[in-house]
Amino acid sequence: MTFTESAERQALRKAVAELGHKYGHTYTVEKARSGGHTTELWEEAGRLGYLGVNVPEEYGGGGGGIGDLAAVCEELGAAGAGLLQMVVSPAICATIITRYGTDEQKRRYLPRFADGSLRMAFAITEPDAGSNSHRITTTAKRTADGWVLTGRKVYISCVDESESVLVVGRTEDAKTGKLKPALFVVPTDAFTYQPIPMDIISPDRQFSLFFDEVALPHDALIGSEDAALMQLFAGLNPERIMAASFAIGMGRFALDKAVDYAKTRTVWKEPIGAHQAVAHPLAQAKIELELAKLMTQKAAALYDAGDDMAAGEAANMAKYAAGEAVVRAVDAAVQTHGGNGLASEYGLGALVAASRLTRIAPVSREMVLNFVAQFSLGLPKSY
Ligand SMILES: Cc1cc2nc3c(=O)[nH]c(=O)nc-3n(C[C@H](O)[C@H](O)[C@H](O)COP(=O)(O)OP(=O)(O)OC[C@H]3O[C@@H](n4cnc5c(N)ncnc54)[C@H](O)[C@@H]3O)c2cc1C
């Protein structure tokens, strides 16, 4: 057992941090406010191989694990240049296709995940299902030519930046009852979608998706119908690990800014950081972010070792811890800055709503607490 990362992982973090700082938070916020996207950053990260660190080497990737991808995600966030779609495209979609895709699907998709040129959104949330995925109704009907998909999804991130969406639906024979998901790759030009106005300052936007009898070829179905629940779970643990890393990166960014400010801003004799009322919330944020990071690394290590069950518990806990830690870190950073905390120039107000996201998505803190109560503690299910 070791509590330090390998020299290779540390070098990866350093290189990614350099790229992140080259773009930085000002770039991200300007893109967000002007309705733009952080495409240049995504493309450069892809060219440098950072978005494909977890794709197998035989498909042009780095051959690493989710721990490596999480390190990339965290370091970009810590530089103020987090890429939300990393939580989805390389983490969920590439992982599911690596583990369950047919040989042809792997050859078609993985080399393009490896260099970031393929961006795939992921759609499970539905208006009438929400946290209860067993209620999803997006349904694929088998035809002579393949499938016809009908349904609706909400809050799907980055659809406008993506070539396709990995859609979680059901086949017609598994239309009701406990979820037996079927996963389909659906090109974004095959259906209609519209943006959801959100009060989050982010270049990555959310959409409502409408599938109105969308015709898909046979091989739009990833893997097999029978392994479907396992396939879905294979993607959800990486998603939680990545969401935690995204949050930890954002929290580190806010904390660094606050510490710099607390060291220099002087309104009495000493810099404000000399006051414990200012210093302690920052110290608390540091502790909570480190704890969340440790749990995230544990979850990634378990996942990369193939222990999906233990990884599931740890990934849920990590996501919970990171969501709580980033909210408190951003709040402490805003407070440390006084009025400047909400001035656009300082970039912290922009993080207030964004930091709340990890408490809600990809799985809410309440659903994580339900999971831990039932799975870890053996308490009865309440819903
Ligand atoms: C910015 C953003 C990006 C997103 N991106 C994506 C994406 O790319 N793809 C995708 O598929 N989805 C995405 N989502 C959706 C997200 O995963 C859901 O919002 C989330 O899972 C919660 O579902 P819901 O919004 O339907 O809330 P609901 O399920 O309606 O829940 C509302 C509240 O009730 C609580 N609650 C519900 N059931 C229980 C229970 N049994 N016990 C206790 N509390 C309960 C919840 O915790 C929550 O606080 C995104 C959401 C946001 C905000």
The ligand as an SDF file (V2000), in Angstrom:
LIG
                    3D

 53 58  0  0  0  0  0  0  0  0999 V2000
  -25.4800   20.9250  -14.6840 C   0  0  0  0  0  0  0  0  0  0  0  0
  -26.0500   19.5480  -14.8100 C   0  0  0  0  0  0  0  0  0  0  0  0
  -25.4900   18.6690  -15.7240 C   0  0  0  0  0  0  0  0  0  0  0  0
  -26.0570   17.3990  -15.9040 C   0  0  0  0  0  0  0  0  0  0  0  0
  -25.5340   16.5720  -16.8760 N   0  0  0  0  0  0  0  0  0  0  0  0
  -26.1430   15.3780  -17.1100 C   0  0  0  0  0  0  0  0  0  0  0  0
  -25.7100   14.5600  -18.2150 C   0  0  0  0  0  0  0  0  0  0  0  0
  -24.7720   14.9100  -18.9570 O   0  0  0  0  0  0  0  0  0  0  0  0
  -26.3580   13.3900  -18.4290 N   0  0  0  0  0  0  0  0  0  0  0  0
  -27.4160   12.9740  -17.6520 C   0  0  0  0  0  0  0  0  0  0  0  0
  -27.9520   11.9130  -17.9130 O   0  0  0  0  0  0  0  0  0  0  0  0
  -27.8550   13.7390  -16.6130 N   0  0  0  0  0  0  0  0  0  0  0  0
  -27.2460   14.9230  -16.3250 C   0  0  0  0  0  0  0  0  0  0  0  0
  -27.6900   15.7120  -15.2870 N   0  0  0  0  0  0  0  0  0  0  0  0
  -28.8420   15.2750  -14.4910 C   0  0  0  0  0  0  0  0  0  0  0  0
  -28.4790   14.8810  -13.0620 C   0  0  0  0  0  0  0  0  0  0  0  0
  -27.8000   13.6550  -13.0590 O   0  0  0  0  0  0  0  0  0  0  0  0
  -29.7810   14.8560  -12.2600 C   0  0  0  0  0  0  0  0  0  0  0  0
  -30.1850   16.2060  -12.1230 O   0  0  0  0  0  0  0  0  0  0  0  0
  -29.6190   14.2130  -10.9170 C   0  0  0  0  0  0  0  0  0  0  0  0
  -29.3600   12.8330  -11.0360 O   0  0  0  0  0  0  0  0  0  0  0  0
  -30.8720   14.3960  -10.0250 C   0  0  0  0  0  0  0  0  0  0  0  0
  -32.0320   14.0570  -10.7270 O   0  0  0  0  0  0  0  0  0  0  0  0
  -33.2640   15.0820  -10.8050 P   0  0  0  0  0  0  0  0  0  0  0  0
  -32.7110   16.4130  -11.2000 O   0  0  0  0  0  0  0  0  0  0  0  0
  -34.3140   14.5030  -11.6510 O   0  0  0  0  0  0  0  0  0  0  0  0
  -33.7640   15.2270   -9.3140 O   0  0  0  0  0  0  0  0  0  0  0  0
  -34.9170   14.3750   -8.6220 P   0  0  0  0  0  0  0  0  0  0  0  0
  -34.7020   12.9170   -8.8290 O   0  0  0  0  0  0  0  0  0  0  0  0
  -36.2280   14.9510   -8.9890 O   0  0  0  0  0  0  0  0  0  0  0  0
  -34.6240   14.7110   -7.0990 O   0  0  0  0  0  0  0  0  0  0  0  0
  -34.9390   15.9910   -6.5270 C   0  0  0  0  0  0  0  0  0  0  0  0
  -34.4570   16.0030   -5.0910 C   0  0  0  0  0  0  0  0  0  0  0  0
  -35.0800   14.9440   -4.3450 O   0  0  0  0  0  0  0  0  0  0  0  0
  -34.1060   14.1020   -3.7680 C   0  0  0  0  0  0  0  0  0  0  0  0
  -34.5520   12.7050   -3.7980 N   0  0  0  0  0  0  0  0  0  0  0  0
  -35.1170   12.0200   -4.8490 C   0  0  0  0  0  0  0  0  0  0  0  0
  -35.3650   10.7520   -4.4850 N   0  0  0  0  0  0  0  0  0  0  0  0
  -34.9760   10.6190   -3.2020 C   0  0  0  0  0  0  0  0  0  0  0  0
  -34.9850    9.5360   -2.2680 C   0  0  0  0  0  0  0  0  0  0  0  0
  -35.4170    8.3250   -2.5930 N   0  0  0  0  0  0  0  0  0  0  0  0
  -34.4700    9.7650   -1.0310 N   0  0  0  0  0  0  0  0  0  0  0  0
  -34.0120   11.0020   -0.6730 C   0  0  0  0  0  0  0  0  0  0  0  0
  -33.9860   12.0530   -1.5130 N   0  0  0  0  0  0  0  0  0  0  0  0
  -34.4680   11.8720   -2.7630 C   0  0  0  0  0  0  0  0  0  0  0  0
  -32.8650   14.2830   -4.6280 C   0  0  0  0  0  0  0  0  0  0  0  0
  -31.6980   13.9560   -3.9200 O   0  0  0  0  0  0  0  0  0  0  0  0
  -32.9420   15.7510   -4.9700 C   0  0  0  0  0  0  0  0  0  0  0  0
  -32.4000   16.5130   -3.9320 O   0  0  0  0  0  0  0  0  0  0  0  0
  -27.1350   16.9830  -15.0820 C   0  0  0  0  0  0  0  0  0  0  0  0
  -27.6650   17.8680  -14.1440 C   0  0  0  0  0  0  0  0  0  0  0  0
  -27.1470   19.1310  -14.0000 C   0  0  0  0  0  0  0  0  0  0  0  0
  -27.7640   20.0590  -12.9960 C   0  0  0  0  0  0  0  0  0  0  0  0
  1  2  1  0
  2  3  1  0
  2 52  2  0
  3  4  2  0
  4  5  1  0
  4 50  1  0
  5  6  2  0
  6  7  1  0
  6 13  1  0
  7  8  2  0
  7  9  1  0
  9 10  1  0
 10 11  2  0
 10 12  1  0
 12 13  2  0
 13 14  1  0
 14 15  1  0
 14 50  1  0
 15 16  1  0
 16 17  1  0
 16 18  1  0
 18 19  1  0
 18 20  1  0
 20 21  1  0
 20 22  1  0
 22 23  1  0
 23 24  1  0
 24 25  2  0
 24 26  1  0
 24 27  1  0
 27 28  1  0
 28 29  2  0
 28 30  1  0
 28 31  1  0
 31 32  1  0
 32 33  1  0
 33 34  1  0
 33 48  1  0
 34 35  1  0
 35 36  1  0
 35 46  1  0
 36 37  1  0
 36 45  1  0
 37 38  2  0
 38 39  1  0
 39 40  1  0
 39 45  2  0
 40 41  1  0
 40 42  2  0
 42 43  1  0
 43 44  2  0
 44 45  1  0
 46 47  1  0
 46 48  1  0
 48 49  1  0
 50 51  2  0
 51 52  1  0
 52 53  1  0
M  END
$$$$
